[in-house]
């Protein structure tokens, strides 16, 4: 295996596949946002986004399973990790199903103004589908087959978004988001079932299983903190704002940072396998520079999106949503610090420094919470501004950590 095979061109190509597919998929996201804006009142829109945020917080924990370890494993230990990784994935997904059902019950007293129990509970059923093909998806990423992965991912997202629009058109109401999540899970299952990967079966070896589960627990903590950082504003805003203002804020987030974050996550999905491959071929040259260049290019996309908000929002949405211009623009800019923070997390994860990654995620969450509770914003615009200012402080952690150990950014 040659190091040149995994040059910056390879990273840019994989990123381009994922980001390009994500842009196409998110064009369909605009269709679902437009449908929700057309068929739902602001109060209903807020309820839908609150239910989706609860599901998203838990869904991101799927990334805490055996995937990171399968992607970075050497060829000798891979068969053991695949067999036991399937056990870990089933354990995690069944646990997430139970937790989300419990979370659905808790919404009765956490968010009494929003009746979302049924939505949250029914979306939990999707967790019972993902483990069936989870290790196959990890192997596709391990092999850097990002074109294939991006096509499947974007196809599922497109189907999900149009399912929301179709469900609303057919008068399914808020249940449209549940049907869309079910459609996503079914298509994801069918697509990866047809993908050819290294053959493997479920297995159990106590020592390997426990090691994977313990590492997955560390990753789960980091992912939970990161997920809360991304969604805590929705939960707090639902308590601080009136249902009408919360609906406007939810719209601004989905039309702004919701689109930007999808591109950011696509980039991080491409970046992590790339860094792991760089380690396997012992390529130490200019890795930090390569990551900086591509992360900078992704950041430019978010700046452009923020600048274009006054153009695409009034063109696509009715007058009742026009008050969200400033909020949407500010939330787009939050994605810039997010992608730099998550890129550094990917570096830490590729080196197995899960404890430091968890500390970073905890720091970012605490900074955001401190900013929101200190300022107690009551309007969507002030809430977005506080989040943006707080997000700038996220960059202090990697700066200090690299100052303490300037080799942290380089592969071991």
Secondary structure in CASP SS format (residue, H / E / C, confidence):
PFRMAT SS
TARGET T0000
AUTHOR 0000-0000-0000
METHOD secondary structure of the structure
MODEL  1
X C 1.00
X C 1.00
X H 1.00
X H 1.00
X H 1.00
X H 1.00
X C 1.00
X H 1.00
X H 1.00
X H 1.00
X H 1.00
X H 1.00
X H 1.00
X H 1.00
X H 1.00
X H 1.00
X H 1.00
X H 1.00
X H 1.00
X H 1.00
X H 1.00
X H 1.00
X H 1.00
X H 1.00
X H 1.00
X H 1.00
X H 1.00
X H 1.00
X H 1.00
X H 1.00
X H 1.00
X H 1.00
X H 1.00
X H 1.00
X H 1.00
X H 1.00
X H 1.00
X H 1.00
X H 1.00
X C 1.00
X C 1.00
X H 1.00
X H 1.00
X H 1.00
X H 1.00
X H 1.00
X H 1.00
X H 1.00
X H 1.00
X H 1.00
X H 1.00
X H 1.00
X H 1.00
X H 1.00
X H 1.00
X H 1.00
X H 1.00
X H 1.00
X H 1.00
X H 1.00
X H 1.00
X H 1.00
X H 1.00
X H 1.00
X C 1.00
X C 1.00
X H 1.00
X H 1.00
X H 1.00
X H 1.00
X H 1.00
X H 1.00
X C 1.00
X C 1.00
X H 1.00
X H 1.00
X H 1.00
X H 1.00
X H 1.00
X H 1.00
X H 1.00
X H 1.00
X H 1.00
X H 1.00
X H 1.00
X H 1.00
X H 1.00
X H 1.00
X H 1.00
X H 1.00
X H 1.00
X H 1.00
X H 1.00
X H 1.00
X H 1.00
X H 1.00
X H 1.00
X H 1.00
X H 1.00
X H 1.00
X H 1.00
X H 1.00
X H 1.00
X H 1.00
X H 1.00
X H 1.00
X H 1.00
X H 1.00
X H 1.00
X H 1.00
X C 1.00
X C 1.00
X C 1.00
X C 1.00
X C 1.00
X C 1.00
X H 1.00
X H 1.00
X H 1.00
X H 1.00
X H 1.00
X H 1.00
X H 1.00
X H 1.00
X H 1.00
X H 1.00
X H 1.00
X H 1.00
X H 1.00
X H 1.00
X C 1.00
X C 1.00
X C 1.00
X H 1.00
X H 1.00
X H 1.00
X H 1.00
X H 1.00
X H 1.00
X H 1.00
X H 1.00
X H 1.00
X C 1.00
X C 1.00
X C 1.00
X H 1.00
X H 1.00
X H 1.00
X H 1.00
X H 1.00
X H 1.00
X H 1.00
X H 1.00
X H 1.00
X H 1.00
X H 1.00
X H 1.00
X H 1.00
X H 1.00
X H 1.00
X H 1.00
X H 1.00
X H 1.00
X H 1.00
X H 1.00
X H 1.00
X H 1.00
X H 1.00
X H 1.00
X C 1.00
X C 1.00
X C 1.00
X C 1.00
X C 1.00
X H 1.00
X H 1.00
X H 1.00
X H 1.00
X H 1.00
X H 1.00
X H 1.00
X H 1.00
X H 1.00
X H 1.00
X H 1.00
X H 1.00
X H 1.00
X H 1.00
X H 1.00
X H 1.00
X H 1.00
X H 1.00
X H 1.00
X C 1.00
X C 1.00
X C 1.00
X C 1.00
X C 1.00
X C 1.00
X C 1.00
X C 1.00
X C 1.00
X C 1.00
X C 1.00
X C 1.00
X H 1.00
X H 1.00
X H 1.00
X H 1.00
X H 1.00
X H 1.00
X H 1.00
X H 1.00
X H 1.00
X H 1.00
X H 1.00
X H 1.00
X H 1.00
X H 1.00
X H 1.00
X H 1.00
X H 1.00
X H 1.00
X H 1.00
X H 1.00
X H 1.00
X H 1.00
X H 1.00
X H 1.00
X H 1.00
X H 1.00
X H 1.00
X H 1.00
X H 1.00
X H 1.00
X H 1.00
X H 1.00
X H 1.00
X H 1.00
X H 1.00
X C 1.00
X C 1.00
X H 1.00
X H 1.00
X H 1.00
X H 1.00
X H 1.00
X H 1.00
X H 1.00
X H 1.00
X H 1.00
X H 1.00
X H 1.00
X H 1.00
X H 1.00
X C 1.00
X H 1.00
X H 1.00
X H 1.00
X H 1.00
X H 1.00
X H 1.00
X H 1.00
X H 1.00
X H 1.00
X H 1.00
X H 1.00
X H 1.00
X H 1.00
X H 1.00
X H 1.00
X H 1.00
X H 1.00
X H 1.00
X H 1.00
X H 1.00
X H 1.00
X H 1.00
X H 1.00
X H 1.00
X C 1.00
X C 1.00
X C 1.00
X C 1.00
X C 1.00
X C 1.00
X H 1.00
X H 1.00
X H 1.00
X H 1.00
X H 1.00
X H 1.00
X H 1.00
X H 1.00
X H 1.00
X H 1.00
X H 1.00
X H 1.00
X H 1.00
X H 1.00
X H 1.00
X H 1.00
X H 1.00
X H 1.00
X H 1.00
X H 1.00
X H 1.00
X H 1.00
X H 1.00
X H 1.00
X H 1.00
X H 1.00
X H 1.00
X H 1.00
X H 1.00
X H 1.00
X C 1.00
X C 1.00
X H 1.00
X H 1.00
X H 1.00
X H 1.00
X H 1.00
X H 1.00
X H 1.00
X H 1.00
X H 1.00
X H 1.00
X H 1.00
X H 1.00
X H 1.00
X H 1.00
X H 1.00
X H 1.00
X H 1.00
X H 1.00
X H 1.00
X H 1.00
X H 1.00
X H 1.00
X H 1.00
X H 1.00
X H 1.00
X H 1.00
X H 1.00
X H 1.00
X H 1.00
X H 1.00
X H 1.00
X H 1.00
X C 1.00
X C 1.00
X C 1.00
X H 1.00
X H 1.00
X H 1.00
X H 1.00
X H 1.00
X H 1.00
X H 1.00
X H 1.00
X H 1.00
X H 1.00
X H 1.00
X H 1.00
X H 1.00
X H 1.00
X H 1.00
X H 1.00
X H 1.00
X H 1.00
X H 1.00
X H 1.00
X H 1.00
X H 1.00
X C 1.00
X C 1.00
X C 1.00
X C 1.00
X H 1.00
X H 1.00
X H 1.00
X H 1.00
X H 1.00
X H 1.00
X H 1.00
X H 1.00
X H 1.00
X H 1.00
X H 1.00
X H 1.00
X H 1.00
X C 1.00
X C 1.00
X H 1.00
X H 1.00
X H 1.00
X H 1.00
X H 1.00
X H 1.00
X H 1.00
X H 1.00
X H 1.00
X H 1.00
X C 1.00
X C 1.00
X C 1.00
X C 1.00
X C 1.00
X C 1.00
X C 1.00
X C 1.00
END
